[in-house]
Amino acid sequence: MDRRLPTLSDVARRAGVSYATADRVVNARGGVAEKSVLRVRAAIRDLGYVRNVAAANLSQGRLYRFAAILPNGTNAFFGRMRALFEGAARSLLTERVELTVETVEAFDPAALVRRLEKLAEDCIDGIAIVGSDADEVAEAIGALRGQGIGVVTLVSDVPGSDRDAYVGIDNVVAGRTAGRLIALAHGGQAGRILPVVGALSARDHAERLAGLRDVVAGNLSLAPEIEGRDRHDIVEAGVARALKADPEITAVYSAGAGNAGLIRVVEALPGTRPVVVLHELVPHSRRALEAGLIDIVIDQRPEEGVARVIDGLRQLADRRGPIIAEPIVPTIYVRENLPPASNDPETGKTT
């Protein structure tokens, strides 16, 4: 049985038109009589022809232009994600994809909007951003979409915006998971949880905190959260003050970054330390887990996130329909199930 996929030549023969005419219809270049367009479209349906977008782009010399905008600063997770995007950008050049990686000040929606406006002037095809819970960011996304520019949010979504898709974990579920794990660690005993976030204006951090609150009940209570701005020094000072002022704290849940500061505080504690759950497997969280200074790491698998973002942006640029993006399922690490350490080929650092 012939299982060969139908070609454009097959479509042209079936429709009784020239190859050039069929090509113009398939690639929407116009200049074809309506009756010929109808015959070509009928042949496409009858044969089950699927346009090879990659081949069409290559023949037309098309170059995709995408940008990923990440927060700058000392956040090790975004450093890891930036390295992944930059590595992908180098390999994508052979596929006629130009991917630039840019940074803006963390937790600064005005800076993000300015960068989006600048990219819109540069005739970009698609943009990936870490979202912010700010009206001006949602408005900027709407303006980009109005210009036909695809927008994908990653890690943190933008509620109420016209973005095309969100790529990342379900952050509410992640917070609930952290709360459930902390409750199990307490074994029904009373306890008090100290939440640490980068900023409540960061949608992902706010959702993780909301998820934590959903499941904290009974003998467990929450201490006032610390906003650490994802900075090691601010987190270190805030956690140290909180633990000194409130001896009832038995657990810490860090929904953001700056965790090197948290680990320094825990390492210096005399006696029994609190249960510690934090996000992202990066060099300092790996070392702390191996050393028994923390208990659980919830990792949102940035390798999969970066791959999904790039595939999604290409799909949007090719007008191949909406992106159907299921949440990424995070990996939960304890000391016993850590993957083998490896050197990141992009940074040379152990991960």
N, C-alpha and C positions, 0 to 999 in steps of 0.2 A: 504493500500500500504506500502511495506517495504521501509523505507527511511534510513535504516542503512547504514552508510558509509562503503565502502569496506575495508577489513583488509588485512594484509600481508598473512594471511592464505588463503583468497579468491584468492589472486594473485597466490599463489603457486598451488592451486587446478586448477585454470584456465590454468596455464602454464604447468601443469603436472610434476612439480618438487617438491622437498622437501621444507619444510619451511626454512631450513638452507640455501639451495641454493638461494631461493628468497631473503632472508635476505642479503646474500653476494652481490647479484646484486644491491639491493636497496641502500645498504650502501657502495657500490663501494670498496669492500674489495678484489676483484680479486679471482683467482683460480677457475673460472667457465668456462665451455666450451662455445664457441661462440654461438652454436645453442641454448643452454639453456638460455644464456643472451638475445638472440633475442626473445625467447618465453616469458620470464619474462617481458621484455619491452613491448611486444605486449599486454600482459595481463594487465599491468598497464594502457596502453592507453585505452583498451576496457572497463575496470572497472572504470576508472577515479580515480584510487588510488592516494592519496596524502600522502607522507611520513610524519610521525609525528616526526619532528626533535627533539622536546623536549624529547619525549620518547626514541628516539634512543640515544641521548646524555646521558640520565639518565642510560640506560642499559649499555652503554660503559664507564660510570664513567667519562664523560668529564667535565672539569672545564673551563669555559670561563675566560680569563684574559684580562681585559680592563683597560685603564688609561685615566683620564681627566686631562689636563694641563691648568691651569688658571693663569692669572697674579696675582702677590702678591701685597701687599701695602694696602692703606687705602680705595680703591674703594669699596663702600658699596654694589654696584650691584654685583661685583664678590664675595664679602663676602656672599651675599645671595645665589648666584649660588653654591658656594662651599658647603654651608650648605645643599643645596638640593641634590647635588651629594653624600655627605657623608651620608645623611639620606637614600638615595636610596641604597648605598653600603651595609648598615647594613641589609636592608630587602632583598637584592638580594642574600645574602649568602645561604639562604635556597633553592635557585634555581640554586645553583652551579655556581654562577657568582661572581668573585672576581674583584671588581672595586676599584682602587686606585685613589686618588685625589692628584695631585701634583701642585706646584706653581713655577713659574719662575719670574724673574724681568720683570716688565711691560716695553714694548717698547724696548726690548733687543732681537733681532732676534738671535744673536749668542748664548745666553743662552738657547733659545728655541731649537735651533738645537742640542746643546750638550745634552739636556735632551731627545730629540727624538732618538739620536744615542744610548744613554744608554738604553732606553726602548727597542730598536731593539735588543740589546744583550740579553735581558731578556725573549725572546720568548713570547712577548705579542701578543694577538689576534687582538686587535683594539685600536685605540687611537683617542681621541677627543681633539682638540686644538682650541684656539682662534687665528685666523690667523694674519699674519704680511705681509705687502707689501714689502717683501724682497726676492731677488732671492735665497739666501741660504736656506730659509725656503721651497720654492717650490722644490728645489733640494732634500732636506731632505725627503719631502713627497714622491717624486718619488722613492727614495731609499727604503722607507718603503713599498710602494706598490709593488716594485720589489721583496720584500721578502714575499709577500702575506699577509701583515698586512693592515687591513682596516683603513682608515683615514677619519674622519669627522671633518669639521671645524664648529665652532659655533660662533655666535655673529659677527665675522669678518671673511670674506673669504680670500683665498689666490689665487689671480689671476694668471692664467697660470700654475697652479699646477695640479697634477694628483690625487687630493683628490677624494674620492668617493661621497661625498655629502656635501652641506652646509646647516646647520640648523640655522635659525634666520630670522629676519625681512629683508625686502628690504630696505637697508639703504639710498639709493637714494630717494626712495619714502618717507621715514621718514623725510628727510631733506626738501623735497618739501612740505610735510604736515606742518612742522613747519613754513616754509615761508608763506604758504597760511594763516595759522592761525594768524600770526603776521600782515599780510596785512589786514585781516578782522578787527583785533583789532584797526588798524590805521584808518579805515573807509575812505580811500581815502586821508587822510592827509599825509603830508611829514614826513619822518622819516629816521632814520639811525640805522642799526642793527649791534650789536657787536657779532661776532661769537666766541665761546670758544671751543677749541678742546683739547683732551689730547695730540695728536701728529699727524701731517699730515702723518706720516709713518704708522699709524694705519688705515687699509683699511676702517673700518666702519666709523671712524670719517671723513676721506677724502671724502667718498661717501655722508655722510650726508651734508657736506659743499657744495659739488657739487650740490646736490639736492636743497639746499637753494638758491644757485646762479641761478639755472634754473628758479626760479619763482620770484626773486626779480627784479622789474622793476618799471618804472614810477617814482612816488614820493619817493620810497624807495631806499636806497643805503646801501652798506656794509662798515663797518669800517674794518681796518686790523684785522685779526683773532689773538687770543691769544692762544698759546700752553701752557697748564697748567700742562702737564704730569700727569693728573688725581690726582694732589696733592692739597689739600685744601689751603695750604699756598701760593702756586704759583698762583692759580686761584684768590684768594682773593687780592693779591698784584696787579696782572695784571688788573683785572676788576676795582679796585679802581683807578689805574693810568689812565686807558682808559676813565672812566667816568669823571674824573677831567679834563683831557686834551681835551675832546671832548664833550661839552655840547649839541651837536646836537644828541647824541645817545638817542634813544627813545625805544629801545628793545634790549634784550640780548637773544641769542640762544646758549645754552650749549649743544654741541653734545657729550660731554664726561662726566667724573666724576670730583671729587673735588668740588662738588656743595655746600657743607657746607660753603666753603669760599665765594662763590658767594652770598649765602643767607645772610651771615654776612654783606657783603657790602651793599646789598639792605636794610637790616634792619636798617642800620645806616644812610641811606640817608635822608636828610631833604627835605621836600616837596614831589612833585610827583615823584614816582619811574618809571623806564622803564617797559614795558611789558617783562615778563620773561617766556621763554619756555625751559624746560630741559627734560632730559631722566631719566627714572627709578623711580618707586615708592618704595622708601626706607624710613626708619624712619625720616631722616631729611627733605626729600622732602615732605613727608606727612605733617609734622608739619608746614612747610612753606606754603603749599597749604591751610591748614586749617586756618592759620593766615593771609592769604591774602598777603603774601610777594612775591609769584610767581603766575602765571596764569594757566599754563598747564604743565602736565607731560605726556610724551609719554613712556609707559611701554611696554617692549618687551616680557613680560610673560615668565620669566625664567623657571617656572614649566613645561610648555609645551616643552620648548627647551630641558631641561634635559631628559624628558621622550622620546622625539623623538631621541635624541642622543643614549640613551641606546638601544632602539628598533632597531635603524639603525645599531649599532655595532653588535648586535646579528644576524641580518639579513645577514650582511657581513660575519661574522664568520661561519655561516651555509651555505654559498654559495647559498643564495636564490635569487640571481639576484640583479640588481642595485637598489639603494634607489631612490624613486621618492619623493622628498621633496619640497612641495610648501612653499613659504615664510610664516612665522608666521605673522598673522595680529596683530599689536600692539593695546593696549588699550589706549585711550586718556582720561586722567582724568582732571577734573576741581574740584573745591572745592565741588560742588553740587553732583557729582556722585562718590565720594570716596567710596570704599567698607568698611564695618565695620573693624575696627582695630582688630588684633588678635595677640596672642603671638606665635611666631615661636617655634614649639616644639623642633627644633634643637638648637636654640640659646637662647631661653627665651626672646628675644627682641620683642617689639611691632612692627608690620609691617602693 
